Amino acid sequence: MVKRMARLKQIVTLVLFSTAILGCRTCSPATAKKTDEIVSPATEVGTPAGDAVTLSVGPEGGILASADDRFVLAIPENAVKEPVTFSIQPITNTATDGIGSAYRLGPSGYRFEKPLLISFKYDDSQLGEFPPDMCLIAYQDDQHAWRSIDTAYIDENDKIFTALTTHFSDIGFQKYRGGRDLRADPPKPKEKVNPFQQQFHLTPEKATIYLGESVSIQLTGCEKPGLLKQLNDRLFYSSARTCWYGNGAGHLQGPTYWIRPRVGNLTSDYGTETTIYKSHLHDRPGVVKVFAGAKFVPEDESEVLNTILGVTEITILDRGYRASGQDGRVSYSGLVCDLEKPFSIATVMGPVSFSTNFTPSKRDAGTASWGATYGAFGSGSGPYWIEEQGDGYQILVQLSSKVSLAGRQSVGSGAAHITLTRLTGDECRAERK
């Protein structure tokens, strides 16, 4: 209930925002998106996929959310002259490259005094590496084709798409992969080729950094505007169009940058040619990709295309850890350079020194074992797991041990606690070679 109320509160903010959108004349491309209508192939009508919710709303306005809280309908004040029963019915999303459920809105055929606000909540897992700015909200017309609705606002932080609509039918959320009318629905449609896409690249194409480090990424290929274009921008545009292509054939609206998977963060302003990727100390090592995308806006006012300009692949490495800790008379020390490969930690118990050996089954778990001879012979083994602790980790080991002396054996069990502190130097360099 608390989460649902927070969600509705979030939508109230969007309702207030819609007032600004309705009166907006110079909205920033970073927040507002205006496109020509895009038509996708006709498909079967979706079938019910959940419970419908209803709400009676009068001239005072109101808000109605779907049962799964992923779709919200906001009715502004004075959109209806008398109480009207609104409904949201989740249905299967049959749109080409549809994302999540679609929704059937009611009452069908009703004419409203003002546009109504709709919003879709999406997950990163639904988009994968597909940029949010290249997704559409669309409705299914009488011929069962899908027609795009202008997106008023994209909130990538809260993962919400918002639009204004006067259409009450089946509405869905879908990926948009081309710049053309898809009504013909050919057997193997080809995406629109952008002849200027090859002009742009991200450098470096590949980079390797350690956790906590950053890398600067540069978009190359922009042509700088001449003096006449700069003067024209000052007179007729709210901001300068700084990146041109094709010897003045057009300019970029953007670029924008995004990360997949969402690990670390990017520092850049909309429309800049440089972004800085920074990894966090608490992130896990791995590979991330930084994408740059933009709209190509030709001077001859021909078709506008959304295009990915380039990709930088970043490999993030872990410098390694210094092991330390003490459990009573037992102390631990050593270097751990890779948590995904077998490693050993020096263990001292009174006058006895030996190694505790760790064999990982995955990065944060595995099996530990030890063996030592000092008059008596002792050995032990058991599972271990790794938990986050501050900027580092702690290894927790549950050992079952036995000691043999003069034909007699004694057994016991106990826990070990070993702290892993992140290295700041290159102590593990030799091991990586």
C-alpha positions in Angstrom: 0.0 0.0 0.0 2.8 2.4 0.8 4.5 1.7 -2.5 1.2 2.2 -4.3 0.7 5.6 -2.6 4.2 6.6 -3.5 3.6 5.6 -7.1 0.4 7.7 -7.2 2.2 10.6 -5.7 4.8 10.3 -8.4 2.0 10.5 -11.0 0.4 13.6 -9.4 3.7 15.3 -10.1 3.4 14.2 -13.7 -0.1 15.6 -13.9 1.2 19.0 -12.8 3.9 18.6 -15.4 1.4 18.0 -18.1 0.0 21.5 -17.6 3.4 22.9 -18.6 3.7 20.5 -21.5 0.3 21.6 -22.9 1.5 25.2 -22.9 5.1 24.5 -23.9 6.5 26.1 -27.0 10.2 25.6 -26.6 10.5 22.4 -24.6 14.0 21.0 -24.4 14.7 17.8 -26.5 16.0 16.2 -23.3 12.5 16.2 -21.8 10.0 16.5 -24.7 9.7 14.4 -27.8 7.7 15.3 -30.9 7.6 12.9 -33.8 5.6 12.3 -37.0 3.0 9.6 -36.6 4.6 6.1 -36.9 2.4 3.3 -38.0 3.3 -0.4 -37.2 1.7 -3.5 -38.8 -1.8 -4.6 -37.9 -1.9 -7.4 -35.3 -4.5 -9.4 -33.5 -6.4 -7.7 -30.8 -5.1 -8.4 -27.3 -6.9 -10.6 -24.8 -7.5 -9.8 -21.1 -4.5 -10.5 -18.9 -5.6 -9.3 -15.5 -8.3 -7.6 -13.5 -9.9 -4.4 -14.7 -10.1 -1.4 -12.4 -12.7 1.4 -12.6 -13.2 4.8 -11.1 -16.0 7.4 -11.5 -14.5 10.8 -12.2 -16.3 14.2 -12.5 -15.2 17.7 -13.5 -12.8 17.8 -10.5 -10.5 15.3 -12.2 -8.8 12.2 -10.8 -6.2 9.4 -11.1 -6.7 5.7 -11.9 -3.9 3.1 -11.8 -3.9 -0.4 -13.3 -3.9 -3.3 -10.9 -0.2 -3.9 -11.5 0.6 -0.2 -11.0 2.5 -0.1 -14.4 -0.1 2.0 -16.2 -1.7 5.2 -14.8 -4.4 7.4 -16.3 -4.6 11.0 -15.0 -7.8 13.0 -15.8 -7.2 16.7 -15.5 -9.7 19.2 -14.1 -12.7 19.9 -16.4 -11.8 17.1 -18.9 -15.4 15.9 -18.5 -18.5 17.9 -17.8 -20.2 15.2 -15.7 -19.2 12.0 -13.8 -17.8 9.4 -16.1 -16.7 5.8 -15.2 -13.2 5.2 -16.4 -11.6 1.7 -16.7 -8.2 0.1 -17.3 -8.0 -3.5 -18.4 -4.6 -5.1 -18.9 -4.4 -7.2 -22.1 -1.7 -9.1 -24.0 0.6 -6.7 -25.9 0.4 -7.8 -29.6 2.3 -4.7 -31.0 5.5 -5.4 -32.9 8.3 -5.4 -30.4 5.8 -4.8 -27.6 7.0 -4.3 -24.1 5.1 -5.6 -21.1 1.3 -5.6 -21.1 -1.0 -3.4 -23.2 -4.1 -1.8 -21.7 -7.7 -1.3 -22.8 -9.1 2.0 -21.8 -12.7 2.9 -21.3 -15.1 4.5 -21.9 -14.6 3.8 -25.6 -15.6 6.6 -28.0 -16.0 9.3 -25.4 -14.9 12.8 -26.4 -13.0 14.7 -23.7 -12.7 18.4 -23.2 -8.9 18.2 -22.6 -6.2 15.6 -23.4 -5.7 13.0 -20.7 -2.3 12.0 -19.3 -1.1 8.3 -19.5 2.1 6.8 -18.2 3.9 3.5 -18.6 6.3 2.2 -16.0 9.1 0.1 -17.5 12.1 -2.0 -16.3 15.7 -2.0 -17.6 15.3 -5.8 -18.1 12.5 -5.2 -20.6 14.6 -2.9 -22.7 18.0 -4.6 -22.5 20.5 -2.4 -24.4 17.6 -0.7 -26.3 17.6 3.1 -25.5 14.4 4.4 -23.8 14.4 7.4 -26.2 13.7 5.0 -29.1 10.6 3.5 -27.6 7.0 4.5 -28.4 3.6 4.6 -26.8 1.0 3.6 -29.5 -2.7 2.8 -29.8 -4.4 0.2 -31.9 -6.8 1.7 -34.5 -10.0 0.3 -36.1 -7.9 -1.6 -38.7 -5.8 -3.1 -35.8 -2.6 -1.2 -36.9 -0.6 0.5 -34.1 -0.2 4.3 -34.3 2.3 6.3 -32.3 1.3 8.9 -29.7 3.7 11.8 -29.1 5.7 11.2 -26.0 5.5 14.2 -23.7 8.1 13.2 -21.1 10.7 10.4 -20.5 11.9 10.0 -16.9 14.9 7.6 -17.1 15.5 7.8 -13.3 12.1 6.6 -12.3 11.7 4.7 -15.6 8.4 6.3 -16.7 7.1 7.2 -20.1 4.3 9.8 -20.2 2.1 11.0 -23.0 -1.1 13.0 -23.7 -3.9 11.3 -25.5 -7.5 11.7 -26.7 -7.6 8.1 -27.9 -9.4 5.6 -25.8 -8.7 2.1 -27.2 -6.0 -0.5 -26.7 -2.7 1.3 -25.8 0.7 -0.4 -25.7 4.4 0.3 -25.2 6.9 -0.8 -27.9 10.4 -0.6 -29.3 10.9 1.5 -32.4 13.6 0.1 -34.7 13.2 2.1 -37.9 12.3 5.5 -39.5 9.6 4.5 -41.9 5.9 3.5 -42.2 5.6 -0.2 -41.5 2.0 -0.6 -42.7 3.1 -2.6 -45.8 4.5 -5.2 -43.4 7.0 -6.9 -45.8 8.2 -10.4 -44.9 11.7 -9.2 -44.0 11.6 -5.4 -43.5 14.9 -3.6 -43.7 15.7 -0.8 -41.3 16.2 2.7 -42.6 19.9 3.2 -43.5 21.4 6.5 -42.3 24.1 7.5 -44.8 25.8 9.8 -42.3 26.0 7.3 -39.4 29.5 6.2 -40.3 30.7 9.7 -39.8 30.5 9.3 -36.0 32.4 7.2 -33.5 33.1 6.9 -29.8 36.7 6.8 -28.7 38.1 4.8 -27.2 36.2 1.9 -28.6 37.6 -0.3 -25.7 39.0 0.6 -22.4 40.2 -1.1 -19.2 39.9 0.5 -15.8 40.0 -0.6 -12.1 37.0 -0.3 -9.7 36.7 3.3 -8.6 38.4 4.7 -11.7 37.0 6.7 -14.6 37.5 7.0 -18.3 36.7 9.9 -20.7 34.8 9.1 -23.8 34.8 11.4 -26.8 32.3 11.5 -29.7 34.2 12.2 -32.9 32.8 13.3 -36.3 31.0 16.5 -35.4 31.4 19.3 -37.9 31.5 22.8 -36.3 28.9 25.3 -37.6 30.1 28.3 -39.6 29.6 31.8 -38.5 26.4 32.2 -40.5 24.8 29.2 -38.8 25.9 30.4 -35.4 24.2 33.7 -36.0 21.1 32.0 -37.3 21.0 29.9 -34.1 21.2 32.9 -31.9 18.3 34.5 -33.7 15.9 31.6 -34.2 16.9 28.8 -31.7 16.9 28.6 -27.9 20.3 26.8 -28.0 23.2 26.5 -30.4 23.2 23.5 -32.8 26.9 22.6 -32.3 27.2 19.3 -34.1 26.7 19.1 -37.8 27.1 16.3 -40.3 27.4 15.8 -44.1 29.1 19.1 -44.9 26.1 21.0 -43.4 23.4 18.6 -44.6 21.9 18.6 -41.1 22.6 18.7 -37.3 22.4 16.3 -34.4 19.7 16.6 -31.8 21.7 15.3 -28.9 23.8 13.3 -28.3 22.6 11.4 -25.2 24.6 8.7 -23.4 23.5 5.6 -21.5 25.1 2.5 -19.9 24.2 -1.1 -20.2 24.1 -2.8 -17.7 23.5 0.1 -15.3 26.8 -0.1 -13.4 28.7 3.1 -12.4 27.5 6.5 -13.7 28.0 8.9 -16.5 28.8 12.6 -16.2 27.8 14.7 -19.2 25.3 17.4 -20.3 22.8 16.8 -23.0 24.3 17.7 -26.4 28.0 17.6 -25.3 30.6 15.6 -27.2 32.4 14.2 -24.1 31.1 12.1 -21.3 33.0 10.6 -18.3 32.2 7.1 -17.1 33.1 6.4 -13.5 32.9 3.0 -11.8 32.0 2.7 -8.1 34.2 0.9 -5.5 31.4 -1.3 -4.5 30.6 -2.5 -8.0 31.6 -5.9 -9.2 34.2 -6.2 -11.9 32.9 -7.0 -15.4 32.1 -5.4 -18.7 29.8 -2.5 -19.4 29.0 -0.7 -22.6 28.5 3.1 -23.0 26.2 4.0 -25.9 25.8 7.4 -27.6 22.6 8.1 -29.6 21.1 11.1 -31.3 18.5 12.3 -33.8 19.7 13.3 -37.3 17.8 16.4 -38.3 18.4 17.3 -42.0 18.3 20.9 -43.2 15.9 20.0 -46.0 13.3 18.9 -43.4 13.3 15.3 -44.7 13.0 12.3 -42.5 14.4 12.6 -38.9 16.2 9.4 -37.8 17.1 8.1 -34.4 20.6 6.5 -34.6 23.1 4.9 -32.3 26.4 6.8 -33.0 28.8 4.5 -31.3 29.6 2.1 -28.4 32.5 2.0 -26.0 33.2 -1.3 -24.2 34.7 -0.9 -20.8 36.3 -3.8 -18.9 36.4 -3.2 -15.1 39.0 -5.0 -13.1 39.4 -5.5 -9.4 42.8 -4.5 -8.0 42.6 -7.2 -5.4 42.4 -7.3 -1.6 44.5 -7.5 1.5 43.3 -10.2 3.9 43.5 -9.7 7.7 41.6 -10.7 10.8 41.8 -12.7 14.1 39.6 -15.2 15.8 41.0 -15.7 19.3 44.5 -17.2 18.9 44.1 -17.6 15.2 45.2 -14.8 12.8 45.0 -14.4 9.1 47.0 -12.4 6.5 47.8 -12.3 2.8 46.8 -11.0 -0.7 43.8 -12.1 -2.7 44.1 -10.9 -6.3 41.0 -12.6 -7.8 38.0 -13.8 -5.9 36.9 -16.0 -8.9 40.2 -18.1 -8.9 41.6 -20.3 -6.1 43.5 -18.4 -3.5 45.3 -19.0 -0.2 45.5 -17.0 3.1 48.3 -17.5 5.6 46.9 -18.7 9.0 48.8 -18.7 12.3 47.6 -20.6 15.3 50.0 -20.2 18.2 53.3 -21.9 17.1 51.6 -23.5 14.0 51.6 -21.8 10.6 49.7 -23.1 7.6 47.6 -22.0 4.6 43.9 -22.0 4.4 43.0 -22.7 0.8 39.9 -21.4 -0.9 38.3 -22.9 -4.0 35.5 -20.6 -5.3 32.3 -22.1 -6.9 31.4 -18.5 -7.8 32.7 -15.1 -6.9 31.2 -14.9 -3.4 31.1 -18.6 -2.3 33.0 -21.8 -2.4 34.9 -24.4 -0.2 37.8 -23.8 2.2 40.3 -26.4 3.5 43.4 -26.6 5.6 46.0 -29.1 6.7 49.0 -28.9 9.0 51.5 -31.2 10.9 53.1 -30.1 14.1 53.5 -33.2 16.2 49.9 -33.9 15.6 48.2 -33.8 12.2 45.2 -31.6 11.7 42.9 -30.9 8.7 39.5 -29.3 8.1 37.1 -28.1 5.4 33.8 -26.4 5.0 31.9 -23.8 3.0 32.7 -20.2 2.9 30.8 -17.1 1.6 31.6 -13.5 1.1 29.6 -10.5 2.3 30.0 -6.8 1.7 31.6 -4.9 4.5 32.2 -1.1 4.0 34.3 -0.6 0.9 35.5 -4.2 1.0 34.3 -7.7 2.0 34.4 -10.2 4.8 35.0 -13.9 4.2 32.9 -16.1 6.6 34.1 -19.7 6.9 32.4 -22.6 8.7 35.0 -25.3 9.2 34.7 -28.9 10.5 38.2 -30.0 11.7 39.9 -33.1 13.2 43.3 -33.6 14.8 45.1 -37.0 15.0 47.8 -37.8 17.6 49.1 -41.2 18.6 46.2 -43.0 17.0 43.6 -40.8 18.7 41.3 -38.3 17.0 39.4 -35.3 18.1 36.9 -33.4 16.0 35.3 -30.0 16.2 33.9 -27.1 14.3 34.3 -23.3 14.3 33.9 -20.1 12.3 36.6 -17.9 10.7 36.1 -14.2 10.0 38.5 -12.7 7.5 38.4 -9.1 6.4 39.2 -8.2 2.8 40.4 -4.5 2.3 40.6 -3.2 -1.3 44.1 -2.6 -2.6 45.0 0.9 -3.8 48.3 -0.1 -5.4 49.6 -2.7 -7.9 50.6 -5.4 -5.5 48.8 -8.0 -7.7 50.4 -6.9 -11.0 52.9 -9.7 -11.0 50.2 -12.3 -10.5 48.1 -11.0 -13.4 51.0 -11.2 -15.9 
